[in-house]
Amino acid sequence: NAGVMQNPRHLVRRRGQEARLRCSPMKGHSHVYWYRQLPEEGLKFMVYLQKENIIDESGMPKERFSAEFPKEGPSILRIQQVVRGDSAAYFCASSPGQGTGEQYFGPGTRLTVT
Amino acid sequence: GQSLEQPSEVTAVEGAIVQINCTYQTSGFYGLSWYQQHDGGAPTFLSYNALDGLEETGRFSSFLSRSDSYGYLLLQELQMKDSASYFCAVKAAGNKLTFGGGTRVLVKP
């Protein structure tokens, strides 16, 4: 059973470009979460999605950031007009349901904005 | 909102026991999770406590006291491979996790 997959693993963008981060949850998992981690810091919740629905986006910046989890295909975190402050590791996690505090994390995408 | 406090760093020798404390302030508490993260790696799930008491899983144990808004992770028989960052995380209403700032554990020979 493949784990959570994220791509790309490393992404370099110049200021003003768009970044698209992809996440495929574990097989059988319908809940996807995105977190951002700055160096030497904890993970900060961004958004929680189920298929075709955004359940909680309270951690998403109001501008430039969007997320989707379509009926078919991976979840996408999109950052428009990136700035240097967007440089971070972005982790995706999935879970089968709401029962426990157990989430399975992908390897992350390291975004560097130059 | 939620806030969690845990020590920033702990150093111990191989074979020792380390306890990482976590205190939290939250609304709508459901449970406390612990995750391990090696440098450059992804967080991996260690334990989840929804009820008061001690949960043991091999060399690692986790404790929760809901009345004290407090929990801890106990690492026994420390090994070099246990050098990593350990995060407590609160599961509140909804499914999202709120993470503490992490405790960096350094195991020395």
Interface residues (C-beta under 8 A of the other chain):
Chain A: H31 Y33 Y35 E41 G42 L43 K44 F45 Y48 I55 D56 S58 G59 F91 A93 S95 Q98 T100 G101 E102 Q103 Y104 F105 G106 P107 G108
Chain B: Y30 G31 L32 S33 Y35 G41 A42 P43 T44 F45 Y48 A50 F87 A89 K91 G94 N95 K96 L97 T98 F99 G100 G101 G102
